[in-house]
Amino acid sequence: MAPQYKLTYFDVTGVAEACRYLFNYGGIEFEDVRIKSENWPQLKDKTPFGVLPILEHNGKVVGQSLAINRYLAKKVKLAGNNDWENLEIDAMVDTISDLRPKLLPIVKEQDESKKKAAIETVKKDTFDVYLPRLEAAVQKNNGYLVLGRLTWADFYFATISPAYDLTIREDVLAKYPNLKALREKVNALPAIKKWLEVRPKSTF
Amino acid sequence: MAPQYKLTYFDVTGVAEACRYLFNYGGIEFEDVRIKSENWPQLKDKTPFGVLPILEHNGKVVGQSLAINRYLAKKVKLAGNNDWENLEIDAMVDTISDLRPKLLPIVKEQDESKKKAAIETVKKDTFDVYLPRLEAAVQKNNGYLVLGRLTWADFYFATISPAYDLTIREDVLAKYPNLKALREKVNALPAIKKWLEVRPKSTF
C-alpha cells in the first residue's frame, strides 16, 4: 500500500525536518518528496499559498510546518494530555520559532564585514536573551523543554537549532549543556537514530 | 470571584485582540491588563521571554498569542472537531500570520518616498498573492475561512486585518467582498458587538 501521507518540501532539513522526525518516531510511512530549486517555479502556483512544506492526505492538501507538526504529534503521542499542556507546548514552539526571522539580517547581508557585525548583534540581542531562558527551561523540566517529558517541542528544537551554528558560525549551544544534551537525546532515540542514518544528505 | 484569567499586553489591539474576542465570545471573565509603553522596561524582564502578550491562569504564566488563542478556542468551541480540522484551522492561521512580518519594511522605513515604494512592493508581492487566495477560501467555505463554519481563524483575521489598512494606507479589503463580509460578520456577533462598544479606545 502506498503511504497515506505525502510531505513535499525542498531538499533540505529546514522547517520540515521535525515533520520527518515525527513520521519516523511514530513509524508512520510517508512519501518524502524533495523539490529541486530549479523545479520550484513550476510547482509554486500549484501550492495553496506558494510556500512549502505541504502535506497531502486523503485527497486534501495543507501547508504550514508547525500546524503539520502539531497534527502529527497527536498521532504519535508527543502532544499534551490536556488543553493547558498543549498550550505550554505551543507557546514553547512559537517562542523557538520567533528566533528564526531574527537571523535573516545575517543571511541577507552580502558584505562580509557587515555580516560579521550582524552576527554580533544577533548573538547579543537574540541568542543571549533566548538561550539562557531555554537552557533554564530544560534544567527545570527534567531534561526536556516543557512538561518534564519528551514532546514535539523537543523535536522542533532538535531539528531547527543546527541551523543556528551555520548562521552564527560557531557552536551556539556550547555554553548551554542542557540544550545540547536535549538535542543529542532526541537524535539518539532509536527511530530517529535510524532516520539520521538513512535520510538524504542535505544542507539545512 | 476574581477572573481566573489575566491577559497582559500593551494598550493596543494587535496580536492580543483575538484573545480578547475569544474571552468575550465565550463569556469567560478575564483581567484585561494593558501596559503603558513607559512601564514596559520594568516589566519586560519579569516575563518568560521578554515579550507580550502573556496569559496567567492557576498560578502559571505562558506567552505567545496564537498558542493562547488556540487554547481559548477549544474552551469556547471555536476549534476543530478532530485533529485534521484543527490542522486546517492552524494552517490558515499560520498563513495569515506569515503576512504580518512582510509589512515590517514599510513600518521601519522613515523616508516618505521610500515608504511609498515599500507599500507598492508589499501590495504586489504580498497582498496580491495572499488576499485573492484567502478570498477564494471564504467563497468556498460558506463565508468563513475554513471548515465551512465559524472558527478562531475568522477571529484572528477579523482582529489582525484592520492593521493592513493602516500600513498600506487604503482599504485593503475593498477588492475582496467575501473577506470584508467575514470581518463584518465576526464583528456583528452579539458578544463581539458588545465588546467593540465597551473596549478601551486604542490604536492597532
Contacts between the chains, C-beta under 8 A, distances in Angstrom:
chain1	res1	chain2	res2	distance
A	48	B	95	7.8
A	48	B	133	6.9
A	49	B	95	5.3
A	49	B	98	7.8
A	49	B	129	7.6
A	49	B	130	6.8
A	49	B	133	6.0
A	50	B	129	6.1
A	51	B	98	7.5
A	55	B	87	8.0
A	57	B	84	7.7
A	60	B	84	7.7
A	62	B	87	5.8
A	62	B	88	6.0
A	62	B	91	4.4
A	63	B	91	5.4
A	63	B	94	8.0
A	63	B	95	6.7
A	64	B	90	6.6
A	64	B	91	4.1
A	64	B	94	4.1
A	64	B	95	6.3
A	66	B	90	7.3
A	66	B	94	6.1
A	67	B	87	5.5
A	67	B	90	3.5
A	67	B	91	4.3
A	67	B	93	7.8
A	67	B	94	5.5
A	68	B	87	6.9
A	68	B	91	7.6
A	70	B	86	7.5
A	70	B	87	7.2
A	70	B	90	6.1
A	71	B	83	5.5
A	71	B	84	7.1
A	71	B	86	7.0
A	71	B	87	4.0
A	71	B	90	7.6
A	74	B	83	5.1
A	75	B	83	7.2
A	83	B	71	5.5
A	83	B	74	5.1
A	83	B	75	7.2
A	84	B	57	7.7
A	84	B	60	7.6
A	84	B	71	7.1
A	86	B	70	7.5
A	86	B	71	7.1
A	87	B	55	8.0
A	87	B	62	5.8
A	87	B	67	5.4
A	87	B	68	6.9
A	87	B	70	7.2
A	87	B	71	4.1
A	88	B	62	6.0
A	90	B	64	6.6
A	90	B	66	7.3
A	90	B	67	3.5
A	90	B	70	6.1
A	90	B	71	7.6
A	91	B	62	4.4
A	91	B	63	5.4
A	91	B	64	4.1
A	91	B	67	4.3
A	91	B	68	7.7
A	93	B	67	7.8
A	94	B	63	7.9
A	94	B	64	4.1
A	94	B	66	6.1
A	94	B	67	5.6
A	95	B	48	7.8
A	95	B	49	5.3
A	95	B	63	6.7
A	95	B	64	6.4
A	98	B	49	7.8
A	98	B	51	7.5
A	101	B	101	5.9
A	129	B	49	7.6
A	129	B	50	6.1
A	130	B	49	6.8
A	133	B	48	6.9
A	133	B	49	5.9
